Amino acid sequence: MQYRKGETPDRYPWTQIGISERRYYKLLPLFAEKANGRYVLDHDDVVARMKAYLDRIDRVRDVRAAALDVLRSHGFGEAAARKWLQRHRPEEAVDAWPRGPRP
């Protein structure tokens, strides 16, 4: 079976998306319905929706990483920057500055 996967990689939906087989099957319940114990799916539709979902997740991750960099450059520590992002939107990081030292 591993040999067949290596011979025709474009045949499998997870190679079209660029993720591992394990991750594909972990994400599958979000995009397909089960009937009689098996997933009923239209491969093209599932692959397109899964690709859009993964792209959206990557964009959110990139925005968060950029906001963390901005916060660190403004003087926040690593833990303080993460905590600030939990409580605020990443777009607000441009105007955020750490509090002064507490007495």
C-alpha positions in Angstrom: 0.0 0.0 0.0 2.9 2.4 0.8 4.4 1.6 -2.6 1.1 2.4 -4.4 0.9 5.7 -2.5 4.4 6.6 -3.7 3.7 5.7 -7.3 0.6 7.9 -7.7 0.7 10.7 -5.2 -1.8 13.0 -7.0 -4.5 10.3 -6.6 -4.9 11.0 -2.9 -6.8 14.1 -1.6 -4.3 14.9 1.2 -1.4 15.2 -1.3 -3.5 17.7 -3.3 -3.9 19.9 -0.2 -0.3 19.3 1.0 -1.0 17.8 4.4 -0.4 14.4 5.9 -2.8 11.5 5.6 -3.3 11.5 9.4 -4.2 15.2 9.4 -6.6 14.7 6.5 -8.5 12.1 8.3 -8.6 14.2 11.5 -10.1 17.1 9.6 -12.5 15.0 7.6 -15.4 15.0 10.2 -15.6 18.8 9.8 -16.3 18.6 6.1 -18.1 15.3 5.4 -21.2 13.5 6.7 -21.2 9.9 7.9 -23.8 7.4 6.6 -23.8 3.7 7.5 -20.5 4.1 9.2 -18.7 5.6 6.1 -18.1 9.1 5.0 -20.2 10.3 2.1 -18.1 12.9 0.3 -17.6 14.7 -3.0 -13.8 14.7 -3.2 -13.4 17.9 -5.2 -15.8 19.8 -2.8 -14.2 18.4 0.3 -10.7 19.2 -0.9 -11.6 22.7 -1.9 -13.3 23.5 1.4 -10.5 21.9 3.4 -7.9 23.9 1.5 -9.9 27.1 2.1 -10.1 26.3 5.8 -6.4 25.5 6.1 -5.5 28.8 4.3 -7.7 30.7 6.7 -6.0 29.1 9.7 -2.6 30.0 8.2 -3.6 33.6 7.7 -4.8 33.9 11.3 -1.5 32.3 12.5 0.5 34.7 10.4 -1.4 37.8 11.7 -0.9 36.6 15.3 2.8 36.0 14.8 3.2 39.5 13.3 1.3 41.0 16.2 3.6 39.2 18.7 6.6 40.7 16.9 5.1 44.2 17.1 4.4 43.7 20.8 7.9 42.5 21.5 9.4 45.4 19.6 7.2 47.8 21.8 8.8 46.3 25.0 6.5 43.5 26.0 8.0 40.3 27.3 7.1 37.0 25.6 4.5 36.0 28.2 3.1 39.4 28.5 2.7 39.7 24.7 0.9 36.3 24.5 -1.4 37.3 27.4 -2.1 40.7 25.7 -3.1 38.9 22.5 -5.5 36.7 24.4 -7.4 39.7 25.6 -7.2 42.0 22.5 -7.6 41.8 18.8 -4.2 41.5 16.9 -5.0 44.7 14.9 -4.8 46.7 18.2 -1.1 45.7 18.7 0.1 48.7 16.8 -1.0 51.1 19.5 -0.2 48.8 22.5 2.5 49.7 24.9 3.4 48.0 28.2 2.5 49.6 31.5 5.3 51.2 33.4 6.9 49.4 36.3 4.6 48.8 39.2 5.6 50.4 42.6 
